[in-house]
Amino acid sequence: MTPIKMISTNSISKTVSTTQGQLEILKPISFDVSEGESIAIVGASGSGKSTLLSLLAGLDEVSSGEIFIDGQAMHTMNEEQRAQLRGAKVGFIFQSFMLVQSLTAIENIMLPAEIAGLNDARSKALKLLQLVGLDHRAKHYPNQLSGGEQQRVAIARAFITQPKILFADEPTGNLDASNSDKVEQLLFDLNRELNTTLILVTHDPKLAAKCQRQLQMHAGALSEITSSENAE
């Protein structure tokens, strides 16, 4: 059976205008991601990883090329249409957690579900809190939680709408080794359980190695890292 393409890109590039002229941030890139696949995007700071993630998530527009998300042509959409697509199909996890400080843990998790108009947001949030081992912290505010706990709340929030694609930008970057291990385990467990397509940007080779494929960004160009390169 042919895998379903969840993300398909055809020669996408990003160029910005500067006082010195046009600056090419991303050279033309083409690759596909199958449904349920886990991908790590690795590379040095400034190589274009975050720019690529922003384009794939519809947070920024391509200068040229085509991006299809679950068969929909995102490169033809305006900002409002891209926002609707993100709300329906995409979840996010950031290095800095991005929790709303005035909301409790359970309220933070419920927020995307309420915005999407889903029923039973509270019961869904409670189930996810149990999954991430924080049901006893439901009424705590972010400043009453450790960094690892905040990131686990952020993971639960990202999964509450059961997104088809999850983008994670340095999800363990602010965590110690013990909390990093817990967060990594959660990410991959939920990825498998819900068949969510997972796209990770990371500097952590251990985290990248847990993904099914690794893509290397270098000076705005993308290449696939083979298993033999991983073994070296």
PAZAPA-4460 file (N, C-alpha, C; in steps of 0.05 Angstrom, whole numbers, plus 32768, in hexadecimal, padded with zeros to 4 digits):
% residues 232
    n_x    n_y    n_z   ca_x   ca_y   ca_z    c_x    c_y    c_z   seq   type   mol
   8011   7FE8   8000   8000   8000   8000   8012   8019   8000     1      M     A
   800C   802C   7FEE   801C   8044   7FEB   8017   8056   8003     2      T     A
   802C   8060   8010   8028   8072   8027   801B   808C   801F     3      P     A
   800A   8097   8030   7FFD   80B0   802B   8011   80C7   8030     4      I     A
   8013   80D9   801D   8025   80F0   8020   8017   8105   8032     5      K     A
   8023   810B   8049   8017   811F   805B   8022   813A   8054     6      M     A
   803C   813B   804C   8049   8154   8043   8057   814E   8029     7      I     A
   8053   815F   8016   8062   815D   7FFC   806B   8178   7FF4     8      S     A
   8085   817B   7FEF   8090   8194   7FE6   809E   8191   7FCB     9      T     A
   809B   81A6   7FBB   80A7   81A6   7FA0   80B6   81C0   7F9B    10      N     A
   80D0   81BF   7F9D   80E2   81D6   7F98   80DA   81EF   7FA8    11      S     A
   80D5   81EB   7FC2   80CE   8203   7FD2   80E8   8212   7FD9    12      I     A
   80E6   822D   7FD8   80FD   823D   7FDF   80F3   8256   7FEE    13      S     A
   8106   8263   7FFB   8100   827C   800A   8116   8290   8005    14      K     A
   810E   82A7   7FFB   8120   82BD   7FF5   8115   82D6   8002    15      T     A
   8126   82E6   800F   811E   82FF   801B   812E   8316   8010    16      V     A
   8122   832E   8011   8130   8346   8007   8140   8353   801E    17      S     A
   8159   835A   8018   816A   8368   802B   8175   8381   801E    18      T     A
   8183   8391   802D   818F   83A9   8022   81A5   83A2   800E    19      T     A
   81B0   838A   8010   81C4   8380   7FFD   81B8   8372   7FE5    20      Q     A
   819E   8370   7FE5   8190   8361   7FCF   8181   8349   7FD9    21      G     A
   817C   8336   7FC7   816D   831E   7FCE   817F   8309   7FDD    22      Q     A
   8174   82FF   7FF3   8183   82EB   8003   8173   82D1   8002    23      L     A
   8180   82BC   7FF8   8173   82A1   7FF6   8177   8292   8010    24      E     A
   8162   8290   8020   8163   8282   803A   8160   8264   8036    25      I     A
   814E   825C   8024   814A   823F   801D   814D   823C   7FFF    26      L     A
   815F   822A   7FF8   8161   8222   7FDC   814A   820F   7FD5    27      K     A
   8143   820B   7FBB   812D   81FA   7FB4   812F   81DE   7FC1    28      P     A
   811A   81D7   7FCF   8119   81BE   7FDF   8100   81AE   7FD6    29      I     A
   8104   8194   7FD2   80EE   8182   7FCC   80F1   8168   7FDD    30      S     A
   80DC   8162   7FEC   80DB   8149   7FFB   80BF   8143   8003    31      F     A
   80B9   812A   800A   809F   8121   8013   80A1   8115   802E    32      D     A
   808B   8117   803D   8089   810A   8057   806F   80FA   8058    33      V     A
   8071   80E0   805F   805A   80CF   805F   804A   80D2   8079    34      S     A
   8031   80CA   8078   8020   80CA   808F   802C   80B9   80A6    35      E     A
   802D   80C4   80BE   8038   80B5   80D5   8056   80B4   80D7    36      G     A
   8064   80C0   80C4   8081   80BF   80C4   808D   80D3   80D8    37      E     A
   80A4   80CD   80E3   80B2   80E0   80F4   80CC   80E8   80E6    38      S     A
   80D0   8103   80E4   80E6   810F   80D5   80F5   8122   80E8    39      I     A
   810F   8120   80E8   811F   8134   80F7   812D   8146   80E2    40      A     A
   812C   8160   80E6   813A   8174   80D6   8151   817E   80E7    41      I     A
   816A   8178   80DF   8181   8180   80EF   8193   8193   80DF    42      V     A
   81A5   81A0   80ED   81B7   81B3   80DF   81BF   81C9   80F3    43      G     A
   81D4   81D8   80EB   81DF   81ED   80FC   81CB   8204   80FE    44      A     A
   81CF   8215   8112   81BF   822E   8114   81C3   823E   80FB    45      S     A
   81AD   8249   80F0   81AF   825A   80D8   81AF   824A   80BE    46      G     A
   81AC   8230   80C0   81AC   821F   80A7   8192   8220   8098    47      S     A
   817C   8229   80A6   8162   822B   8098   814D   8218   80A4    48      G     A
   8153   820A   80BA   8141   81F6   80C5   8126   8203   80CD    49      K     A
   8127   8219   80DD   810F   8226   80E7   80FF   8232   80D0    50      S     A
   810D   823D   80BC   80FF   8248   80A5   80F0   8232   8096    51      T     A
   80FC   821B   8092   80EE   8205   8085   80D6   81FC   8096    52      L     A
   80D9   81FB   80B0   80C2   81F3   80C1   80AB   8207   80BE    53      L     A
   80B2   8221   80BE   809E   8236   80BB   808F   8233   80A1    54      S     A
   809D   822D   808B   8090   8229   8071   807E   8211   8071    55      L     A
   8087   81FA   807C   8077   81E2   807D   805E   81E5   808D    56      L     A
   8060   81F6   80A3   8049   81FA   80B5   8037   8210   80AB    57      A     A
   803E   821E   8095   802D   8233   808B   802F   824D   809B    58      G     A
   8044   824F   80AB   8048   8268   80BB   8056   827D   80AA    59      L     A
   8061   8275   8093   806F   8287   8081   8069   827D   8064    60      D     A
   806C   828F   8051   8066   8288   8035   807F   8281   8026    61      E     A
   807D   826E   8014   8094   8267   8003   8098   827D   7FEE    62      V     A
   80B1   8281   7FE6   80B7   8294   7FD0   80B0   8286   7FB5    63      S     A
   80B5   826C   7FB3   80AE   825D   7F9B   80AA   8240   7FA3    64      S     A
   809D   8230   7F92   8099   8214   7F97   807E   820E   7FA2    65      G     A
   807A   81F4   7FA8   805F   81EA   7FB1   8061   81DA   7FCB    66      E     A
   804E   81DF   7FDD   804B   81CE   7FF5   802F   81C4   7FF6    67      I     A
   802D   81A9   7FF9   8013   819D   7FFD   8012   8190   8019    68      F     A
   7FFE   8197   8028   7FFA   818C   8043   7FE0   817B   8042    69      I     A
   7FE4   8161   8046   7FCD   814E   8044   7FBD   8152   802B    70      D     A
   7FCC   8157   8015   7FBF   815A   7FFB   7FB6   8176   7FF4    71      G     A
   7FB7   8189   8007   7FAE   81A4   8002   7FC5   81B6   7FFA    72      Q     A
   7FC1   81C6   7FE6   7FD6   81D7   7FDB   7FDA   81F0   7FEC    73      A     A
   7FEB   81EF   8000   7FEE   8205   8012   7FFB   821E   8005    74      M     A
   800B   8219   7FF0   8019   822F   7FE3   8006   8242   7FD4    75      H     A
   7FED   8239   7FD0   7FDA   824A   7FC3   7FC7   8259   7FD6    76      T     A
   7FCB   8254   7FF0   7FB9   825F   8005   7FC2   827A   800F    77      M     A
   7FAE   828A   8018   7FB5   82A3   8027   7FB9   829C   8044    78      N     A
   7FC0   82B1   8054   7FC6   82AC   8070   7FAE   82A0   807F    79      E     A
   7F96   82AA   807A   7F7F   82A0   8088   7F7A   8282   8081    80      E     A
   7F7D   827B   8068   7F7A   825F   8060   7F8F   824D   806C    81      Q     A
   7FA8   8257   806D   7FBD   8248   807A   7FB8   8244   8098    82      R     A
   7FAE   8259   80A5   7FA7   8257   80C1   7F91   8242   80C6    83      A     A
   7F7E   8241   80B4   7F68   822C   80B7   7F74   8210   80B3    84      Q     A
   7F86   820D   80A0   7F93   81F3   809C   7FA3   81EB   80B4    85      L     A
   7FB2   81FE   80C0   7FC1   81F8   80D8   7FAF   81EF   80EF    86      R     A
   7F99   81FE   80F2   7F86   81F8   8108   7F7A   81DC   8105    87      G     A
   7F77   81D3   80EC   7F6A   81B9   80E7   7F7D   81A2   80E7    88      A     A
   7F96   81A6   80E0   7FA8   8190   80DB   7FC3   8190   80EA    89      K     A
   7FCA   81A7   80F7   7FE5   81AA   8100   7FE6   81B0   811E    90      V     A
   7FFA   81A4   812C   8000   81AB   8148   801D   81B4   814A    91      G     A
   8023   81C4   815F   803E   81CF   8162   8048   81CA   817F    92      F     A
   8062   81C5   8180   8070   81C5   819A   808A   81D5   8197    93      I     A
   808E   81E8   81AA   80A5   81FA   81A7   80B8   81F6   81BE    94      F     A
   80D1   81FF   81BA   80E5   81FD   81CF   80DD   820C   81E8    95      Q     A
   80D0   8223   81E4   80C9   8235   81FB   80AE   8230   8207    96      S     A
   80A2   8219   8200   8088   820F   820C   8070   821E   8201    97      F     A
   8071   823A   8202   805B   824B   81F7   8040   8246   8205    98      M     A
   8040   8240   821F   8027   823E   822D   801C   8259   8235    99      L     A
   8002   825B   8237   7FF5   8274   8240   7FF7   8275   825F   100      V     A
   8005   8289   8269   800C   828A   8286   7FF3   828D   8297   101      Q     A
   7FDE   8299   828D   7FC6   829F   829D   7FB2   8287   829D   102      S     A
   7FB9   8272   828F   7FA8   825A   828E   7FB5   8243   829D   103      L     A
   7FA5   8232   82A9   7FAF   821A   82B6   7FB8   8205   82A1   104      T     A
   7FC5   81F0   82AB   7FCE   81DB   8298   7FB7   81D1   8287   105      A     A
   7FA1   81CA   8294   7F8B   81BE   8284   7F7F   81D3   8272   106      I     A
   7F7E   81EC   827A   7F73   8201   8268   7F85   8206   8250   107      E     A
   7F9F   8204   8254   7FB2   8207   823E   7FAD   81F0   8229   108      N     A
   7FA9   81D8   8233   7FA5   81C1   8221   7F8A   81C4   8213   109      I     A
   7F76   81CD   8221   7F5B   81D0   8215   7F5A   81E5   81FF   110      M     A
   7F6C   81F9   8200   7F69   8211   81EF   7F67   820B   81D1   111      L     A
   7F79   81FB   81C5   7F76   81F5   81A8   7F5C   81E7   81A1   112      P     A
   7F52   81D5   81B4   7F39   81C7   81AF   7F22   81DA   81AF   113      A     A
   7F22   81ED   81C2   7F0D   8201   81C4   7F0D   8213   81AB   114      E     A
   7F24   821B   81A2   7F26   822C   818A   7F1B   821D   8172   115      I     A
   7F21   8203   8171   7F18   81F2   815B   7EFA   81EA   815D   116      A     A
   7EEE   81F1   8174   7ED2   81EB   8178   7ECC   81CD   817E   117      G     A
   7EE0   81BF   8189   7EDC   81A3   818E   7ECC   819E   81A7   118      L     A
   7EBD   8189   81A8   7EAD   8182   81BF   7EBF   8174   81D4   119      N     A
   7EB6   8175   81ED   7EC4   8167   8203   7EE1   816F   8206   120      D     A
   7EE7   8189   8202   7F03   8192   8204   7F0F   818B   821F   121      A     A
   7F00   818E   8235   7F0A   8189   8250   7F11   816C   8254   122      R     A
   7EFF   815A   824C   7F04   813D   8250   7F1B   8134   823F   123      S     A
   7F1E   813F   8226   7F35   8138   8215   7F4F   8142   8222   124      K     A
   7F4E   815A   822D   7F66   8165   823A   7F6E   8154   8252   125      A     A
   7F5A   814B   8262   7F60   813B   8279   7F6D   8120   8271   126      L     A
   7F63   8114   825C   7F6F   80FB   8252   7F8C   80FF   824A   127      K     A
   7F91   8116   823C   7FAD   811B   8234   7FBF   8121   824C   128      L     A
   7FB4   812F   8260   7FC3   8134   8278   7FCB   811A   8285   129      L     A
   7FB9   8107   8285   7FBF   80ED   8290   7FD5   80DF   8280   130      Q     A
   7FD3   80E1   8265   7FE7   80D5   8254   8003   80E0   8259   131      L     A
   8004   80FA   825E   801F   8106   8262   8026   8106   8280   132      V     A
   8016   80F9   8291   801C   80F5   82AD   8019   810E   82BE   133      G     A
   8007   8120   82B6   8004   8139   82C5   7FE7   813F   82CD   134      L     A
   7FD6   812B   82D0   7FBB   8130   82D7   7FB9   813C   82F3   135      D     A
   7FCD   8137   8304   7FCD   8143   831F   7FD6   8161   831F   136      H     A
   7FDE   816B   8307   7FE6   8187   8305   7FD3   8197   82F4   137      R     A
   7FBB   818D   82EF   7FA8   8199   82DD   7FA2   81B6   82E3   138      A     A
   7FA1   81BD   82FD   7F99   81D9   8305   7FB1   81EB   830B   139      K     A
   7FC9   81E1   8305   7FE1   81F1   8309   7FE6   8203   82F1   140      H     A
   7FF0   821B   82F6   7FF8   822E   82E1   8014   8228   82D8   141      Y     A
   801C   8231   82C0   8036   822B   82B5   804D   8232   82C9   142      P     A
   804B   8249   82D7   8061   8251   82E9   8062   823F   8302   143      N     A
   804F   822D   8305   8050   8219   831B   805A   81FE   8312   144      Q     A
   8061   81FC   82F8   806B   81E3   82EC   8088   81E5   82E5   145      L     A
   8096   81CF   82E6   80B2   81CE   82DD   80B3   81D0   82BF   146      S     A
   80CB   81D4   82B4   80CE   81D5   8297   80C4   81BC   8289   147      G     A
   80CC   81A5   8294   80C3   818C   8288   80A5   8188   8289   148      G     A
   8098   8191   829F   807B   818F   82A1   806E   81A2   828D   149      E     A
   8079   81BA   828A   806D   81CD   8277   806F   81C1   825A   150      Q     A
   8085   81B4   8254   8087   81A9   8239   8074   8192   8235   151      Q     A
   806F   8182   824A   805B   816D   8248   803F   8178   8244   152      R     A
   8039   818E   8252   801F   819B   824D   801E   81A5   8230   153      V     A
   8034   81B0   8226   8034   81BA   820A   8030   81A3   81F6   154      A     A
   803B   818B   81FC   8037   8174   81EB   8019   816C   81EC   155      I     A
   800D   816B   8204   7FF1   8164   8206   7FE0   8178   81F6   156      A     A
   7FE7   8192   81F8   7FD8   81A7   81E9   7FDB   81A2   81CB   157      R     A
   7FF2   819B   81C2   7FF7   8197   81A5   7FE6   8180   819A   158      A     A
   7FE1   816B   81AB   7FD4   8153   81A2   7FB5   8154   81A5   159      F     A
   7FAA   8168   81B3   7F8E   8167   81BB   7F7C   8168   81A2   160      I     A
   7F84   8175   818D   7F73   8176   8175   7F79   815E   8162   161      T     A
   7F8A   814B   816C   7F93   8134   815C   7F9D   813D   8140   162      Q     A
   7FB1   814E   813F   7FBB   8159   8126   7FC7   8143   8115   163      P     A
   7FC5   8146   80FB   7FD1   8133   80E9   7FF0   8137   80E8   164      K     A
   7FF9   8150   80ED   8015   8156   80EC   801D   8165   8106   165      I     A
   8033   815D   8112   803D   816B   8129   8059   8176   8122   166      L     A
   805C   8191   8125   8076   819E   8122   8082   81A4   813D   167      F     A
   809B   819B   8142   80A8   819F   815C   80C3   81AD   8157   168      A     A
   80C6   81C5   8161   80DE   81D5   815D   80EF   81D4   8177   169      D     A
   8104   81C4   8176   8116   81C0   818E   8106   81BA   81A7   170      E     A
   80F5   81A5   81A6   80E3   81A0   81BC   80F0   8199   81D7   171      P     A
   8109   8191   81D6   8117   818A   81EF   812E   819E   81F5   172      T     A
   812F   81B4   81E6   8145   81C7   81E8   8149   81D4   8203   173      G     A
   8133   81D7   8212   8135   81E4   822C   8133   81D1   8244   174      N     A
   8137   81B7   823F   8132   81A3   8253   814C   8195   825B   175      L     A
   814D   818B   8274   8164   817B   827C   8161   815F   8271   176      D     A
   8175   814E   8275   8176   8133   8268   815E   8122   8270   177      A     A
   8157   8123   828A   8141   8112   8294   8126   811A   8287   178      S     A
   8121   8134   8287   8108   813E   827B   8108   813B   825D   179      N     A
   811F   813E   8251   8121   813A   8233   8118   811E   822C   180      S     A
   8122   810A   823C   811B   80EE   8236   80FD   80EA   8238   181      D     A
   80F0   80F5   824D   80D3   80F2   8251   80C4   80FF   8239   182      K     A
   80CC   8117   8231   80BE   8125   821C   80C2   8116   8201   183      V     A
   80DA   810D   81FC   80DF   80FD   81E4   80CD   80E5   81E2   184      E     A
   80CC   80D6   81F9   80BC   80BE   81FA   809E   80C4   81F4   185      Q     A
   8094   80D9   8200   8079   80E2   81FC   8073   80E8   81DF   186      L     A
   8085   80F8   81D3   8082   8100   81B7   807F   80E8   81A4   187      L     A
   8091   80D5   81A8   8091   80BE   8195   807A   80AA   819C   188      F     A
   8073   80A8   81B6   805C   8097   81BD   8043   80A1   81B1   189      D     A
   803E   80BC   81B3   8026   80C8   81A8   8026   80C8   818A   190      L     A
   803E   80CC   817E   8041   80CA   8161   8038   80AF   8156   191      N     A
   8040   809A   8164   8038   807F   815B   801B   807A   8161   192      R     A
   8012   8081   8179   7FF6   807B   8182   7FE2   8089   8170   193      E     A
   7FE7   80A2   8169   7FD4   80B1   815A   7FDA   80B3   813C   194      L     A
   7FF0   80A6   8133   7FF9   80A6   8117   7FFD   80C3   810D   195      N     A
   8008   80D4   811F   800D   80EF   8118   8028   80F1   8109   196      T     A
   8029   8101   80F4   8042   8106   80E6   8052   811A   80F7   197      T     A
   806B   8113   80FD   807C   8123   810F   8094   812F   8100   198      L     A
   8096   8149   8101   80AD   8158   80F5   80BB   8166   810C   199      I     A
   80D4   815E   8111   80E4   8169   8127   80FB   817A   811C   200      L     A
   80FF   8192   8127   8118   81A0   8123   8128   819D   813D   201      V     A
   8140   8193   813B   8150   818F   8153   816E   8190   814F   202      T     A
   817C   8199   8164   8199   8197   8164   81A3   817D   8172   203      H     A
   8190   816F   817D   8197   8158   818E   8199   813E   817D   204      D     A
   81B1   8134   8178   81B4   811C   8167   81A6   8103   8172   205      P     A
   81A3   8101   818C   8195   80EA   8199   8178   80EB   8192   206      K     A
   816C   8103   8193   8150   8106   818C   814B   8102   816F   207      L     A
   815D   810D   815E   815A   810A   8141   815C   80EC   8139   208      A     A
   816D   80DD   8147   8171   80C1   8140   8158   80B0   8145   209      A     A
   8146   80BA   8156   812D   80AB   815C   8119   80AE   8145   210      K     A
   811D   80C1   8133   810A   80C5   811D   8110   80B1   8107   211      C     A
   80FC   80AC   80F6   8100   8098   80E0   8112   80A3   80CB   212      Q     A
   8112   80BD   80C7   8124   80C9   80B3   8130   80E3   80BE   213      R     A
   8149   80E9   80B5   8156   8102   80BC   815C   8112   80A3   214      Q     A
   8155   812B   80A3   815B   813D   808D   816F   8153   8097   215      L     A
   8184   8157   8088   8199   816A   8090   8196   8184   8081   216      Q     A
   8194   819B   8090   8195   81B5   8084   81B1   81C0   8085   217      M     A
   81BA   81CB   806E   81D5   81D8   806E   81D4   81EE   8059   218      H     A
   81D8   8207   8064   81D8   821F   8053   81BF   8220   8040   219      A     A
   81A8   821A   804C   818F   821C   803D   8189   8205   802A   220      G     A
   819A   81F0   802A   8195   81D9   8019   818E   81C1   802B   221      A     A
   817E   81AF   8021   8175   8198   8030   817F   817E   8024   222      L     A
   8189   816C   8035   8191   8151   802B   8189   813C   803F   223      S     A
   8186   8124   8036   817D   810E   8048   8196   8101   8054   224      E     A
   8195   80FB   806E   81AB   80ED   807B   81A5   80CF   8079   225      I     A
   81B7   80C0   806E   81B3   80A3   806B   81BA   8095   8085   226      T     A
   81B1   807C   8086   81B6   806C   809E   81D4   8067   80A3   227      S     A
   81E3   8065   808D   8200   8061   8090   820D   807A   809C   228      S     A
   8203   8092   8094   820E   80AA   80A0   8207   80AC   80BE   229      E     A
   81EF   80A2   80C5   81E8   80A2   80E1   81FA   8090   80F2   230      N     A
   8203   807A   80E5   8213   8066   80F4   822F   8070   80F9   231      A     A
   8238   8084   80E9   8254   808D   80EB   8258   809D   8105   232      E     A
***
